[in-house]
Amino acid sequence: MTLPARLASASAVSLALAAKLALAQGGPPLITDDTATPRAGQWEVNIAATAAHGRWGTAAELPLIDISFGLTDHVQVSYAVPLLVAQANGESSRSAVGNSSLGLKWRFYETAEAWRMSVHPQVELRTPGSNASAHGLAGEGVTVLLPLQFEHALGEFGFNFEVGRALNSLEEDDWYGGVALGRELRAEFELMAELHSEHDQSLNHSLLALNLGARVGVGSAGTLLISLGRELHNDLGGRAHFFGYLGWQVLSE
């Protein structure tokens, strides 16, 4: 599972929040991950609200908590967990603590020519005490994400590319990837855009989404993170008319 629109099943009975946008969220507020890691000994805390809406209903993470710690200047460990809220059309809303995600990112390649590469394996599993699966809000199995990220500076622009495999213990495995382009217009203000794609194991069905975002720094107080996107195509499940992310990022030693 990956995008909040896909988080939601096309069935009015079951809305499932996708772990990837939230739990494997890369380079917030985008879905496509980058190679960046906190400095050694530095904490990165992202507190956000995400939402997706389609004909099937509305699904949200209120909030999503995503915490990373720099073990070295090139290696980070991370933990993320959301509070899921979903409402299928014609039904009452449901909420529960979602699955947890544990990750390790290693930026193993970096050159003076601004080329970077990283891997960011993650494991998503049931949060102890959570009843999200009983409410149809999360899967019962274990999901392992195995992505590879590339990053390159192109003059005033930054280019990210990610490709990965999602291995699911109780569901069909799938592929995902994305390409993102960002530009810092002035100090502490960056605009970005991405195309995100998902494919089933046989590559017969797919999803394609367009997402636009911004990062606005507010000095030492933190950074505002915002994005809004739309699925252009989706024959994997219920299509999302829109999905969004609104969050705040804080860095601390």
N, C-alpha and C positions, 0 to 999 in steps of 0.2 A: 504494500500500500504506500502511496506516496503523496498525492496532491490533495488538498482539502476537498476538492470537488469529488475526487474519487473516494475520499474518506467516507463520502456518503454513498450508500448503496442505492441503486435505483428503486429498490423495494421500499414501500411506505412503511414496512414493518421494521426495517433495520437500517439505521444510519450509522456508519462507522467512520469515525474520525481518522484521517490518514496520519500515519506517524511521520512520514517523510517531511512534509512541509514543516511540521512542528518539531518533531524530535530529531530529524536529521537536517534541519534547516541549516543551509550553508550560507555564509556571508549574509546574515540577516540585513535587510528584510527580504532577500531573494531566496529562491529555492535552490538554485545552482550554488554549490559550495565553492569557496576559494581556498587558497593555500595558506592564508594568514593564521597565525597562532599568537596567543598572548606571550609577552616576554617571560623569561624564567622568573618564577615567583609571583607572577601577576594573575589576578582574578579578572575574568570577564563575565558579567552578569547581564543577561537579557531577560526582561520581563515584558511580555507582550500579550496582546489579544489577537486572535485570528478568527476568521469567519469565512464560510462558503455558503452560497445560496443557489438553489436550482429548483426545477419542478418537483423534485423529491422532497424538498423542505429546506431547512437551515441547520448547519452544524457549526460549532464554534469551540474555541479553546479560551477559557476565561478563568484564570490566565494560563499562559504557557511560561514556564520557568526553565531557563536554559543557562547552565553555569559551566564555565570552562576555567581550567587552571594550567598555567604554563610550567611544565616540568623542566624544560630547557627553552632556549629561544626558538627551537624548531619542533618541539613535541608538546602536545597538550592532551589532557584528559578532560572529559566532559560528561555531564549528566543533564538530562532534560525530562520533564514530566508536565503534562497538562491537566487541567480540570476540564472535562469534556461536557458540553451542553448541546443537545440536539433535539430537533422537533420535526417529525415527519408531518406532511400535510394531513390535516384532519385528526391528528393525535396530540396528546399532551406532551410537554417537553420532558426529557430525561437528562440526568447528569450523573457523572461519576469521575473519579480520578482515573486518568488514562494510563496506558502502558508507559513504562520507564525506558529510557534509552541511555546506554553507556557507550562512550566512544573514545577512541584514541587516534589523534591526527599526528602524522609525522611528515614534515616538509623535508624530503630527502635530497632535493636537488635545487640549487640556486646559483645563478651566475650574475656577473657584473652587467650582462646584457639584458637583465630584467626578465630572464626566464626562470620559472619556478614550477616544481612538481611536488605533489603530496598524495598520500593515501589517508583515508579516514574511515577505517572499519568501525561499525557500530552494531550493537546487539540491542534489540527491542524485546522486552519481556514484560509479563504481568507485574504490576506494582503490588507488593504485599498488601493484603487487605482490600484491594480494589474489587468492585463487582461490575466493572465496565463491560466485561464480556457477557454477563448475565443480562444486561440491559441492551445488548446489541451495539455497543459503542466502541468495542475494540475486539481484536481477535484473541483467541485463547493460546495460539501457538507462539513460537519464538521466531523472530525475523532477524536475519543477519544481512547487513548492508555492506557491500564491498566496492566502494567508489575510488576512482582515480581522478585527481584534479590537475589541470594545467593552467598556468597564469603567465601573461606576457604584457608588458607595457608597450603601447604603440603611440609614441608621442604624448599627447595630452590624454589619451584614452587607455583604459585598462581592459584587458580581454581575459575572460575566464571560460574554461571548458571543463565539463565533468561528464564522465561516463561510469556507470556502475551496474552491479548485479544485486538483486534482492532475492535472498534464499529464505523461503518460508517453510516451516516445519509441517504445517497443516494445510497450506494452500499452494497454488501453482507459483513457481518462481517467475520473476519478471526482470526486465531490463529498464533502465532509466538513464537520462542524460539531459544536459542543458548547455546553453551558451549564453554568456552574459557580457554586456559592454557597459562600462561606466566612465564618467568624466567628472573631474572635480572642477566646478565652475569658479569657485573661489575657496578660500580657506574655510574648512569645516562645512562645506556644502557640496554634495555629490549627487548627481542624477545617474540613473542606470536603467537598463532594460534587459530583458531576457526572454528566450524561448526555452520552454521545458517540455520534454517528451517522455512518454512511458510506452512500453511494448510488452505484450504477453510473451510467454516463453517461446511460442512458435512464431512470433513476429507477425501474426495474422491480424491482430487488433492493436490499436494504439490510442494515445491521447496526445494532444498538442495544446500548450497554453502559452499565452503572451502575458508578461508581467512587467509593470513599470514601477520604479521605486526611487526613494531618495533617502539620504542620510544627512541630518542637519546637526552639527555639533553646537553645544551650548557651553563652551568653555570646560571648566573642571566639573560641571554638574552632570555631564553625560552627553549622549547623542540620541536624538529622535530618529526612529526608524519607521518608515512607512512605505507600503506598496499596495497596489491594486491591480488585479489581473482578471483574465477571462479565458475560459477554455474555447479554443477555436474549433476543436474537433475532439470527440470522445466516443469511441465504441467499446470501451472497457466497462462502462457503467453509467450511472447518472451524470449527465453533463452539468457543470456549474456555470451559471450565468455570470457570476463574479466570485472572486475570493480576495481576501485582503489581510494585511498584517499591519498592526500599529504597536510599536514597542519603544522601550527606553533601554539604552545600554550604558552600563557603568563599568569603568576599569579602575581597579585598585590594587595596591601592592599587598 
